[in-house]
Amino acid sequence: MCRNRFELISVELQEERARLIQALLMTLGIAVLGLLAGISLTGAVAILLWKHSPGLVLIGMAAIQASSAWFLYRNLSRLLTIWTPMQGSLQQLEQDREALQRILS
């Protein structure tokens, strides 16, 4: 019984590791491409609207970028709160504990 549980935990740890590596690589790609796109967009808007009001252009772009960062932070926080690693192992260990309590009482 213990061997099965350790194998289950081992498999779930491998799955979590693979999922974490995939998430980190995707996050890195998103960050790099998003940064390049943001720089390009900011430059284009600043060049196009600079003669109208330079200060307003910079403040507007900063506000847009700050609100975008807040939106991404909120989504990341929500994702991290619902993420339960090794859920299958934890449920199985809880069932084992309950079964042992029934046997011992």
C-alpha positions in Angstrom: 0.0 0.0 0.0 2.8 2.4 0.9 4.6 1.6 -2.3 1.6 2.5 -4.4 1.3 5.8 -2.5 4.9 6.7 -3.1 4.6 5.8 -6.8 1.5 8.0 -7.0 3.3 10.9 -5.3 6.4 10.4 -7.6 4.3 10.5 -10.7 2.4 13.6 -9.6 5.7 15.4 -8.7 7.0 14.6 -12.2 3.7 16.0 -13.7 3.9 19.1 -11.6 7.5 19.7 -12.5 6.7 19.4 -16.2 3.7 21.7 -15.9 5.8 24.2 -14.0 8.6 24.2 -16.6 6.0 24.6 -19.4 4.4 27.5 -17.5 7.7 29.2 -16.9 8.8 28.9 -20.6 5.4 30.2 -21.8 5.6 33.1 -19.3 9.1 34.0 -20.5 8.0 34.0 -24.1 4.9 36.1 -23.3 7.0 38.6 -21.3 9.6 39.0 -24.0 7.1 39.4 -26.9 4.9 41.6 -24.8 7.8 43.8 -23.9 8.8 44.2 -27.6 5.2 44.9 -28.6 4.8 47.4 -25.8 8.0 49.2 -26.7 7.0 49.4 -30.4 3.5 50.5 -29.7 4.6 53.2 -27.2 7.1 54.5 -29.7 4.6 54.6 -32.5 2.0 56.4 -30.4 4.5 58.8 -29.0 5.8 59.7 -32.4 2.3 60.1 -33.9 0.9 62.3 -31.1 4.0 64.1 -29.9 3.2 67.4 -31.6 -0.2 67.6 -30.0 0.7 67.2 -26.3 4.0 65.4 -25.3 3.2 65.3 -21.6 -0.4 64.0 -22.1 1.0 61.3 -24.5 3.4 60.0 -21.9 0.9 60.1 -19.1 -1.7 58.3 -21.2 0.7 55.6 -22.2 1.9 55.1 -18.6 -1.7 54.8 -17.5 -2.5 52.2 -20.1 0.6 50.2 -19.3 -0.1 50.3 -15.6 -3.7 49.2 -16.0 -2.5 46.3 -18.2 0.0 45.2 -15.6 -2.6 45.4 -12.9 -5.0 43.2 -15.0 -2.3 40.6 -15.5 -1.4 40.6 -11.8 -5.0 40.1 -10.9 -5.3 37.2 -13.3 -2.1 35.6 -12.0 -3.2 36.0 -8.4 -6.6 34.3 -9.2 -4.7 31.4 -11.0 -2.4 30.8 -8.1 -5.2 30.7 -5.6 -7.1 27.9 -7.4 -3.9 25.9 -8.2 -3.7 22.8 -6.0 -0.6 20.8 -6.7 -0.7 17.0 -6.1 -4.4 17.0 -5.5 -4.7 13.3 -6.3 -2.1 12.3 -3.8 -3.5 14.5 -1.1 -7.0 13.0 -1.6 -5.6 9.5 -1.6 -3.6 10.1 1.6 -6.8 11.5 3.3 -8.7 8.4 2.3 -5.9 6.2 3.7 -6.0 8.2 7.0 -9.7 7.7 7.3 -9.4 4.0 6.5 -6.8 3.6 9.2 -8.9 5.5 11.7 -11.8 3.2 11.0 -9.6 0.1 11.4 -8.0 1.3 14.6 -11.2 2.4 16.3 
